[in-house]
Amino acid sequence: MPKQIKDVQPIRSQQQITDMKWSLKKWCSERDYILFLIGINSGLRVGDMLKLKVKDVKNKKRVVIQEGKTKKKRIINLTNIYQEVQDYVKTVQSEWLFPSRKGDKAITTTQAYRQLNKAGEMVDIPEGIGTHTMRKTFGYWYYKQSKDIESLQQILNHSDVKATKRYIGITEDEINNTLENFVL
């Protein structure tokens, strides 16, 4: 049977973001909550987040990483979630920021996917939650707040603006909004 590809979407509602945070804390773990928090506030790919070690973020508001996919340097600003990340770091008994319960390694992208899906199901967030949901949610809300698609393109390391708009679902939203008021 061929692998089914999910149409992963950004979370477009502030209430659903709040619900996801609550659900991750209640039904999953603080680790999974912090993964989601960093994901939606940085736009990092899940693979890059899972490579983070405690020493990378401990007492730091800015983290420099090299992205796995693009090999480009990227500065992550954690200022707005600094205290929550630092409180979590104090509880981690591993060198990995997102440790697995099986051996001394980080969780896998598959495990991250399962936890995000579980949390989404618990609060009735419709299909379409995946590991890219965090990155797309960051992009969607960054664009909604700043209207700066060129900066977002650079942050996400996309090759062009059209790709960025398509990635965060803005093109679809804009078309739907114009069609709602279109009448002849």
Rosetta constraint file for C-alpha pairs under 8 A:
AtomPair CA 6 CA 128 HARMONIC 6.28 0.50
AtomPair CA 6 CA 130 HARMONIC 7.94 0.50
AtomPair CA 7 CA 128 HARMONIC 5.58 0.50
AtomPair CA 8 CA 128 HARMONIC 4.36 0.50
AtomPair CA 8 CA 129 HARMONIC 5.73 0.50
AtomPair CA 8 CA 130 HARMONIC 5.92 0.50
AtomPair CA 8 CA 132 HARMONIC 6.68 0.50
AtomPair CA 8 CA 133 HARMONIC 6.03 0.50
AtomPair CA 9 CA 128 HARMONIC 5.60 0.50
AtomPair CA 9 CA 129 HARMONIC 6.80 0.50
AtomPair CA 9 CA 132 HARMONIC 7.94 0.50
AtomPair CA 9 CA 133 HARMONIC 5.79 0.50
AtomPair CA 9 CA 136 HARMONIC 6.72 0.50
AtomPair CA 9 CA 137 HARMONIC 7.69 0.50
AtomPair CA 9 CA 168 HARMONIC 7.44 0.50
AtomPair CA 9 CA 169 HARMONIC 7.14 0.50
AtomPair CA 10 CA 133 HARMONIC 5.13 0.50
AtomPair CA 10 CA 134 HARMONIC 7.06 0.50
AtomPair CA 10 CA 135 HARMONIC 7.76 0.50
AtomPair CA 10 CA 136 HARMONIC 4.73 0.50
AtomPair CA 10 CA 137 HARMONIC 4.15 0.50
AtomPair CA 10 CA 138 HARMONIC 7.82 0.50
AtomPair CA 10 CA 140 HARMONIC 6.53 0.50
AtomPair CA 10 CA 168 HARMONIC 6.46 0.50
AtomPair CA 10 CA 169 HARMONIC 7.30 0.50
AtomPair CA 11 CA 16 HARMONIC 6.80 0.50
AtomPair CA 11 CA 17 HARMONIC 6.63 0.50
AtomPair CA 11 CA 133 HARMONIC 6.96 0.50
AtomPair CA 11 CA 136 HARMONIC 7.83 0.50
AtomPair CA 11 CA 137 HARMONIC 5.32 0.50
AtomPair CA 12 CA 16 HARMONIC 7.67 0.50
AtomPair CA 12 CA 137 HARMONIC 7.11 0.50
AtomPair CA 12 CA 140 HARMONIC 7.40 0.50
AtomPair CA 12 CA 141 HARMONIC 7.74 0.50
AtomPair CA 13 CA 17 HARMONIC 6.47 0.50
AtomPair CA 14 CA 18 HARMONIC 6.28 0.50
AtomPair CA 15 CA 19 HARMONIC 6.07 0.50
AtomPair CA 16 CA 20 HARMONIC 6.02 0.50
AtomPair CA 16 CA 125 HARMONIC 7.02 0.50
AtomPair CA 17 CA 21 HARMONIC 6.29 0.50
AtomPair CA 18 CA 22 HARMONIC 6.27 0.50
AtomPair CA 19 CA 23 HARMONIC 6.01 0.50
AtomPair CA 19 CA 123 HARMONIC 6.36 0.50
AtomPair CA 20 CA 24 HARMONIC 6.00 0.50
AtomPair CA 20 CA 119 HARMONIC 6.20 0.50
AtomPair CA 20 CA 120 HARMONIC 6.16 0.50
AtomPair CA 20 CA 123 HARMONIC 7.01 0.50
AtomPair CA 21 CA 25 HARMONIC 6.34 0.50
AtomPair CA 21 CA 33 HARMONIC 6.11 0.50
AtomPair CA 21 CA 36 HARMONIC 7.60 0.50
AtomPair CA 21 CA 37 HARMONIC 7.73 0.50
AtomPair CA 22 CA 26 HARMONIC 6.09 0.50
AtomPair CA 23 CA 27 HARMONIC 5.59 0.50
AtomPair CA 23 CA 28 HARMONIC 7.24 0.50
AtomPair CA 23 CA 119 HARMONIC 5.08 0.50
AtomPair CA 23 CA 120 HARMONIC 7.37 0.50
AtomPair CA 23 CA 122 HARMONIC 6.60 0.50
AtomPair CA 23 CA 123 HARMONIC 6.71 0.50
AtomPair CA 24 CA 28 HARMONIC 4.88 0.50
AtomPair CA 24 CA 29 HARMONIC 6.11 0.50
AtomPair CA 24 CA 30 HARMONIC 7.32 0.50
AtomPair CA 24 CA 32 HARMONIC 6.22 0.50
AtomPair CA 24 CA 33 HARMONIC 5.13 0.50
AtomPair CA 24 CA 115 HARMONIC 7.67 0.50
AtomPair CA 24 CA 116 HARMONIC 7.43 0.50
AtomPair CA 24 CA 119 HARMONIC 5.29 0.50
AtomPair CA 25 CA 29 HARMONIC 5.25 0.50
AtomPair CA 25 CA 30 HARMONIC 5.59 0.50
AtomPair CA 25 CA 32 HARMONIC 7.60 0.50
AtomPair CA 25 CA 33 HARMONIC 5.78 0.50
AtomPair CA 27 CA 118 HARMONIC 7.81 0.50
AtomPair CA 27 CA 119 HARMONIC 6.51 0.50
AtomPair CA 27 CA 122 HARMONIC 7.87 0.50
AtomPair CA 28 CA 32 HARMONIC 6.45 0.50
AtomPair CA 28 CA 33 HARMONIC 7.73 0.50
AtomPair CA 28 CA 115 HARMONIC 6.46 0.50
AtomPair CA 28 CA 118 HARMONIC 7.84 0.50
AtomPair CA 28 CA 119 HARMONIC 6.96 0.50
AtomPair CA 29 CA 33 HARMONIC 6.31 0.50
AtomPair CA 30 CA 34 HARMONIC 6.09 0.50
AtomPair CA 30 CA 88 HARMONIC 7.36 0.50
AtomPair CA 31 CA 35 HARMONIC 6.21 0.50
AtomPair CA 31 CA 88 HARMONIC 7.72 0.50
AtomPair CA 31 CA 98 HARMONIC 6.00 0.50
AtomPair CA 31 CA 99 HARMONIC 7.97 0.50
AtomPair CA 32 CA 36 HARMONIC 6.25 0.50
AtomPair CA 32 CA 98 HARMONIC 7.81 0.50
AtomPair CA 32 CA 112 HARMONIC 7.28 0.50
AtomPair CA 32 CA 115 HARMONIC 6.91 0.50
AtomPair CA 32 CA 116 HARMONIC 7.69 0.50
AtomPair CA 33 CA 37 HARMONIC 6.09 0.50
AtomPair CA 34 CA 38 HARMONIC 6.02 0.50
AtomPair CA 34 CA 84 HARMONIC 7.87 0.50
AtomPair CA 34 CA 85 HARMONIC 6.81 0.50
AtomPair CA 34 CA 88 HARMONIC 7.56 0.50
AtomPair CA 35 CA 39 HARMONIC 5.99 0.50
AtomPair CA 35 CA 49 HARMONIC 7.45 0.50
AtomPair CA 35 CA 98 HARMONIC 7.36 0.50
AtomPair CA 36 CA 40 HARMONIC 6.09 0.50
AtomPair CA 36 CA 134 HARMONIC 6.47 0.50
AtomPair CA 37 CA 41 HARMONIC 6.14 0.50
AtomPair CA 37 CA 81 HARMONIC 7.74 0.50
AtomPair CA 38 CA 42 HARMONIC 5.80 0.50
AtomPair CA 38 CA 43 HARMONIC 7.94 0.50
AtomPair CA 38 CA 44 HARMONIC 7.93 0.50
AtomPair CA 38 CA 78 HARMONIC 7.67 0.50
AtomPair CA 38 CA 81 HARMONIC 7.76 0.50
AtomPair CA 39 CA 43 HARMONIC 5.51 0.50
AtomPair CA 39 CA 44 HARMONIC 5.80 0.50
AtomPair CA 39 CA 45 HARMONIC 7.46 0.50
AtomPair CA 39 CA 46 HARMONIC 7.29 0.50
AtomPair CA 39 CA 49 HARMONIC 7.62 0.50
AtomPair CA 39 CA 134 HARMONIC 4.98 0.50
AtomPair CA 39 CA 135 HARMONIC 6.02 0.50
AtomPair CA 39 CA 138 HARMONIC 7.31 0.50
AtomPair CA 40 CA 134 HARMONIC 4.71 0.50
AtomPair CA 40 CA 135 HARMONIC 6.01 0.50
AtomPair CA 40 CA 136 HARMONIC 7.93 0.50
AtomPair CA 40 CA 137 HARMONIC 5.87 0.50
AtomPair CA 40 CA 138 HARMONIC 4.58 0.50
AtomPair CA 41 CA 78 HARMONIC 7.68 0.50
AtomPair CA 41 CA 81 HARMONIC 7.96 0.50
AtomPair CA 41 CA 138 HARMONIC 5.85 0.50
AtomPair CA 42 CA 76 HARMONIC 6.16 0.50
AtomPair CA 42 CA 77 HARMONIC 7.00 0.50
AtomPair CA 42 CA 78 HARMONIC 7.64 0.50
AtomPair CA 42 CA 135 HARMONIC 7.49 0.50
AtomPair CA 42 CA 138 HARMONIC 6.63 0.50
AtomPair CA 43 CA 134 HARMONIC 6.76 0.50
AtomPair CA 43 CA 135 HARMONIC 4.19 0.50
AtomPair CA 43 CA 136 HARMONIC 7.17 0.50
AtomPair CA 43 CA 137 HARMONIC 7.87 0.50
AtomPair CA 43 CA 138 HARMONIC 5.22 0.50
AtomPair CA 43 CA 139 HARMONIC 6.59 0.50
AtomPair CA 43 CA 155 HARMONIC 7.81 0.50
AtomPair CA 43 CA 156 HARMONIC 6.86 0.50
AtomPair CA 44 CA 48 HARMONIC 6.39 0.50
AtomPair CA 44 CA 49 HARMONIC 6.46 0.50
AtomPair CA 44 CA 135 HARMONIC 6.01 0.50
AtomPair CA 44 CA 156 HARMONIC 7.86 0.50
AtomPair CA 45 CA 49 HARMONIC 6.48 0.50
AtomPair CA 45 CA 131 HARMONIC 7.91 0.50
AtomPair CA 45 CA 132 HARMONIC 6.94 0.50
AtomPair CA 45 CA 135 HARMONIC 6.31 0.50
AtomPair CA 46 CA 50 HARMONIC 6.15 0.50
AtomPair CA 46 CA 109 HARMONIC 6.71 0.50
AtomPair CA 46 CA 131 HARMONIC 6.20 0.50
AtomPair CA 46 CA 132 HARMONIC 7.23 0.50
AtomPair CA 47 CA 51 HARMONIC 6.63 0.50
AtomPair CA 47 CA 68 HARMONIC 7.42 0.50
AtomPair CA 47 CA 109 HARMONIC 6.58 0.50
AtomPair CA 48 CA 52 HARMONIC 7.00 0.50
AtomPair CA 48 CA 67 HARMONIC 6.22 0.50
AtomPair CA 48 CA 68 HARMONIC 6.26 0.50
AtomPair CA 50 CA 96 HARMONIC 8.00 0.50
AtomPair CA 50 CA 97 HARMONIC 7.40 0.50
AtomPair CA 50 CA 98 HARMONIC 6.26 0.50
AtomPair CA 50 CA 106 HARMONIC 6.15 0.50
AtomPair CA 50 CA 107 HARMONIC 6.88 0.50
AtomPair CA 50 CA 108 HARMONIC 7.40 0.50
AtomPair CA 50 CA 109 HARMONIC 7.66 0.50
AtomPair CA 51 CA 96 HARMONIC 7.55 0.50
AtomPair CA 51 CA 106 HARMONIC 7.26 0.50
AtomPair CA 52 CA 56 HARMONIC 6.27 0.50
AtomPair CA 52 CA 57 HARMONIC 7.85 0.50
AtomPair CA 52 CA 96 HARMONIC 6.39 0.50
AtomPair CA 52 CA 97 HARMONIC 5.71 0.50
AtomPair CA 52 CA 98 HARMONIC 7.63 0.50
AtomPair CA 53 CA 57 HARMONIC 7.22 0.50
AtomPair CA 53 CA 95 HARMONIC 5.53 0.50
AtomPair CA 53 CA 96 HARMONIC 4.26 0.50
AtomPair CA 53 CA 97 HARMONIC 4.68 0.50
AtomPair CA 53 CA 98 HARMONIC 7.79 0.50
AtomPair CA 54 CA 58 HARMONIC 5.87 0.50
AtomPair CA 54 CA 89 HARMONIC 6.41 0.50
AtomPair CA 54 CA 92 HARMONIC 7.79 0.50
AtomPair CA 54 CA 94 HARMONIC 7.66 0.50
AtomPair CA 54 CA 95 HARMONIC 5.54 0.50
AtomPair CA 54 CA 96 HARMONIC 5.66 0.50
AtomPair CA 54 CA 97 HARMONIC 4.75 0.50
AtomPair CA 55 CA 95 HARMONIC 7.34 0.50
AtomPair CA 56 CA 60 HARMONIC 7.70 0.50
AtomPair CA 56 CA 63 HARMONIC 6.70 0.50
AtomPair CA 57 CA 61 HARMONIC 7.49 0.50
AtomPair CA 57 CA 62 HARMONIC 7.85 0.50
AtomPair CA 57 CA 63 HARMONIC 6.45 0.50
AtomPair CA 57 CA 85 HARMONIC 7.95 0.50
AtomPair CA 57 CA 86 HARMONIC 7.92 0.50
AtomPair CA 58 CA 86 HARMONIC 6.40 0.50
AtomPair CA 58 CA 89 HARMONIC 6.69 0.50
AtomPair CA 59 CA 86 HARMONIC 6.76 0.50
AtomPair CA 60 CA 78 HARMONIC 7.70 0.50
AtomPair CA 60 CA 82 HARMONIC 7.73 0.50
AtomPair CA 61 CA 77 HARMONIC 5.98 0.50
AtomPair CA 61 CA 78 HARMONIC 4.84 0.50
AtomPair CA 61 CA 79 HARMONIC 4.92 0.50
AtomPair CA 61 CA 82 HARMONIC 6.13 0.50
AtomPair CA 62 CA 75 HARMONIC 6.53 0.50
AtomPair CA 62 CA 76 HARMONIC 5.48 0.50
AtomPair CA 62 CA 77 HARMONIC 4.62 0.50
AtomPair CA 62 CA 78 HARMONIC 5.83 0.50
AtomPair CA 62 CA 79 HARMONIC 7.24 0.50
AtomPair CA 63 CA 75 HARMONIC 5.63 0.50
AtomPair CA 63 CA 76 HARMONIC 4.98 0.50
AtomPair CA 63 CA 77 HARMONIC 6.59 0.50
AtomPair CA 63 CA 78 HARMONIC 7.63 0.50
AtomPair CA 64 CA 73 HARMONIC 6.90 0.50
AtomPair CA 64 CA 74 HARMONIC 5.70 0.50
AtomPair CA 64 CA 75 HARMONIC 4.50 0.50
AtomPair CA 64 CA 76 HARMONIC 6.19 0.50
AtomPair CA 65 CA 73 HARMONIC 5.75 0.50
AtomPair CA 65 CA 74 HARMONIC 5.38 0.50
AtomPair CA 65 CA 75 HARMONIC 6.48 0.50
AtomPair CA 65 CA 76 HARMONIC 7.65 0.50
AtomPair CA 66 CA 71 HARMONIC 5.61 0.50
AtomPair CA 66 CA 72 HARMONIC 5.44 0.50
AtomPair CA 66 CA 73 HARMONIC 4.41 0.50
AtomPair CA 66 CA 74 HARMONIC 6.02 0.50
AtomPair CA 67 CA 71 HARMONIC 4.87 0.50
AtomPair CA 67 CA 72 HARMONIC 5.47 0.50
AtomPair CA 67 CA 73 HARMONIC 6.31 0.50
AtomPair CA 67 CA 74 HARMONIC 6.79 0.50
AtomPair CA 68 CA 72 HARMONIC 7.95 0.50
AtomPair CA 70 CA 157 HARMONIC 7.54 0.50
AtomPair CA 74 CA 155 HARMONIC 7.89 0.50
AtomPair CA 78 CA 82 HARMONIC 5.33 0.50
AtomPair CA 81 CA 85 HARMONIC 6.28 0.50
AtomPair CA 82 CA 86 HARMONIC 6.10 0.50
AtomPair CA 83 CA 87 HARMONIC 6.06 0.50
AtomPair CA 84 CA 88 HARMONIC 6.23 0.50
AtomPair CA 85 CA 89 HARMONIC 6.13 0.50
AtomPair CA 86 CA 90 HARMONIC 6.48 0.50
AtomPair CA 87 CA 91 HARMONIC 7.16 0.50
AtomPair CA 88 CA 92 HARMONIC 6.77 0.50
AtomPair CA 89 CA 97 HARMONIC 7.24 0.50
AtomPair CA 92 CA 97 HARMONIC 7.08 0.50
AtomPair CA 92 CA 99 HARMONIC 7.96 0.50
AtomPair CA 94 CA 99 HARMONIC 6.41 0.50
AtomPair CA 94 CA 104 HARMONIC 7.02 0.50
AtomPair CA 95 CA 99 HARMONIC 7.85 0.50
AtomPair CA 96 CA 104 HARMONIC 7.90 0.50
AtomPair CA 96 CA 105 HARMONIC 6.55 0.50
AtomPair CA 96 CA 106 HARMONIC 5.69 0.50
AtomPair CA 97 CA 106 HARMONIC 7.37 0.50
AtomPair CA 98 CA 106 HARMONIC 5.35 0.50
AtomPair CA 98 CA 107 HARMONIC 6.15 0.50
AtomPair CA 99 CA 104 HARMONIC 7.01 0.50
AtomPair CA 99 CA 105 HARMONIC 5.77 0.50
AtomPair CA 99 CA 106 HARMONIC 4.22 0.50
AtomPair CA 99 CA 107 HARMONIC 5.61 0.50
AtomPair CA 100 CA 104 HARMONIC 6.88 0.50
AtomPair CA 100 CA 105 HARMONIC 5.77 0.50
AtomPair CA 100 CA 106 HARMONIC 4.99 0.50
AtomPair CA 100 CA 107 HARMONIC 4.44 0.50
AtomPair CA 100 CA 108 HARMONIC 7.87 0.50
AtomPair CA 101 CA 107 HARMONIC 7.96 0.50
AtomPair CA 107 CA 111 HARMONIC 6.12 0.50
AtomPair CA 107 CA 112 HARMONIC 6.89 0.50
AtomPair CA 108 CA 112 HARMONIC 6.35 0.50
AtomPair CA 109 CA 113 HARMONIC 6.06 0.50
AtomPair CA 109 CA 131 HARMONIC 7.44 0.50
AtomPair CA 110 CA 114 HARMONIC 6.24 0.50
AtomPair CA 111 CA 115 HARMONIC 6.26 0.50
AtomPair CA 112 CA 116 HARMONIC 6.23 0.50
AtomPair CA 112 CA 131 HARMONIC 6.88 0.50
AtomPair CA 113 CA 117 HARMONIC 6.11 0.50
AtomPair CA 113 CA 130 HARMONIC 5.63 0.50
AtomPair CA 113 CA 131 HARMONIC 5.36 0.50
AtomPair CA 114 CA 118 HARMONIC 6.05 0.50
AtomPair CA 115 CA 119 HARMONIC 6.17 0.50
AtomPair CA 116 CA 120 HARMONIC 6.10 0.50
AtomPair CA 116 CA 129 HARMONIC 6.91 0.50
AtomPair CA 116 CA 130 HARMONIC 6.69 0.50
AtomPair CA 116 CA 131 HARMONIC 7.26 0.50
AtomPair CA 117 CA 121 HARMONIC 6.09 0.50
AtomPair CA 117 CA 129 HARMONIC 5.92 0.50
AtomPair CA 117 CA 130 HARMONIC 6.68 0.50
AtomPair CA 118 CA 122 HARMONIC 6.31 0.50
AtomPair CA 119 CA 123 HARMONIC 6.76 0.50
AtomPair CA 120 CA 124 HARMONIC 6.14 0.50
AtomPair CA 120 CA 125 HARMONIC 5.02 0.50
AtomPair CA 120 CA 126 HARMONIC 7.55 0.50
AtomPair CA 120 CA 129 HARMONIC 6.84 0.50
AtomPair CA 121 CA 125 HARMONIC 6.00 0.50
AtomPair CA 121 CA 126 HARMONIC 7.61 0.50
AtomPair CA 125 CA 129 HARMONIC 7.86 0.50
AtomPair CA 128 CA 133 HARMONIC 7.78 0.50
AtomPair CA 129 CA 133 HARMONIC 5.71 0.50
AtomPair CA 130 CA 134 HARMONIC 7.90 0.50
AtomPair CA 131 CA 135 HARMONIC 7.83 0.50
AtomPair CA 132 CA 136 HARMONIC 6.07 0.50
AtomPair CA 133 CA 137 HARMONIC 5.80 0.50
AtomPair CA 134 CA 138 HARMONIC 6.20 0.50
AtomPair CA 135 CA 139 HARMONIC 6.29 0.50
AtomPair CA 136 CA 140 HARMONIC 5.97 0.50
AtomPair CA 136 CA 167 HARMONIC 6.83 0.50
AtomPair CA 136 CA 168 HARMONIC 5.09 0.50
AtomPair CA 137 CA 141 HARMONIC 6.14 0.50
AtomPair CA 137 CA 168 HARMONIC 7.23 0.50
AtomPair CA 138 CA 142 HARMONIC 5.88 0.50
AtomPair CA 139 CA 143 HARMONIC 6.05 0.50
AtomPair CA 139 CA 152 HARMONIC 6.75 0.50
AtomPair CA 139 CA 156 HARMONIC 7.87 0.50
AtomPair CA 139 CA 168 HARMONIC 5.82 0.50
AtomPair CA 140 CA 144 HARMONIC 6.21 0.50
AtomPair CA 140 CA 168 HARMONIC 5.18 0.50
AtomPair CA 140 CA 169 HARMONIC 7.27 0.50
AtomPair CA 140 CA 170 HARMONIC 7.17 0.50
AtomPair CA 141 CA 145 HARMONIC 6.03 0.50
AtomPair CA 142 CA 146 HARMONIC 5.91 0.50
AtomPair CA 142 CA 147 HARMONIC 7.63 0.50
AtomPair CA 142 CA 152 HARMONIC 7.27 0.50
AtomPair CA 143 CA 147 HARMONIC 4.77 0.50
AtomPair CA 143 CA 148 HARMONIC 5.93 0.50
AtomPair CA 143 CA 149 HARMONIC 6.17 0.50
AtomPair CA 143 CA 152 HARMONIC 6.95 0.50
AtomPair CA 148 CA 152 HARMONIC 6.46 0.50
AtomPair CA 149 CA 153 HARMONIC 6.01 0.50
AtomPair CA 149 CA 161 HARMONIC 6.65 0.50
AtomPair CA 149 CA 164 HARMONIC 7.54 0.50
AtomPair CA 149 CA 165 HARMONIC 7.63 0.50
AtomPair CA 150 CA 154 HARMONIC 6.44 0.50
AtomPair CA 150 CA 161 HARMONIC 6.53 0.50
AtomPair CA 151 CA 155 HARMONIC 6.17 0.50
AtomPair CA 152 CA 156 HARMONIC 6.07 0.50
AtomPair CA 152 CA 164 HARMONIC 7.51 0.50
AtomPair CA 153 CA 157 HARMONIC 5.83 0.50
AtomPair CA 153 CA 158 HARMONIC 5.22 0.50
AtomPair CA 153 CA 159 HARMONIC 7.42 0.50
AtomPair CA 153 CA 160 HARMONIC 6.79 0.50
AtomPair CA 153 CA 161 HARMONIC 6.03 0.50
AtomPair CA 153 CA 164 HARMONIC 5.74 0.50
AtomPair CA 154 CA 158 HARMONIC 6.45 0.50
AtomPair CA 156 CA 164 HARMONIC 7.82 0.50
AtomPair CA 158 CA 163 HARMONIC 6.71 0.50
AtomPair CA 158 CA 164 HARMONIC 6.29 0.50
AtomPair CA 159 CA 163 HARMONIC 7.15 0.50
AtomPair CA 160 CA 164 HARMONIC 6.65 0.50
AtomPair CA 161 CA 165 HARMONIC 6.21 0.50
AtomPair CA 162 CA 166 HARMONIC 6.13 0.50
AtomPair CA 163 CA 167 HARMONIC 5.94 0.50
AtomPair CA 164 CA 168 HARMONIC 6.33 0.50
AtomPair CA 165 CA 169 HARMONIC 6.11 0.50
AtomPair CA 165 CA 170 HARMONIC 5.15 0.50
AtomPair CA 165 CA 171 HARMONIC 5.59 0.50
AtomPair CA 166 CA 170 HARMONIC 6.26 0.50
AtomPair CA 166 CA 171 HARMONIC 5.58 0.50
AtomPair CA 166 CA 172 HARMONIC 7.36 0.50
AtomPair CA 169 CA 173 HARMONIC 6.32 0.50
AtomPair CA 170 CA 174 HARMONIC 5.95 0.50
AtomPair CA 171 CA 175 HARMONIC 6.19 0.50
AtomPair CA 172 CA 176 HARMONIC 6.16 0.50
AtomPair CA 173 CA 177 HARMONIC 6.07 0.50
AtomPair CA 174 CA 178 HARMONIC 6.22 0.50
AtomPair CA 175 CA 179 HARMONIC 6.10 0.50
AtomPair CA 176 CA 180 HARMONIC 6.15 0.50
AtomPair CA 177 CA 181 HARMONIC 6.96 0.50
AtomPair CA 178 CA 182 HARMONIC 6.22 0.50
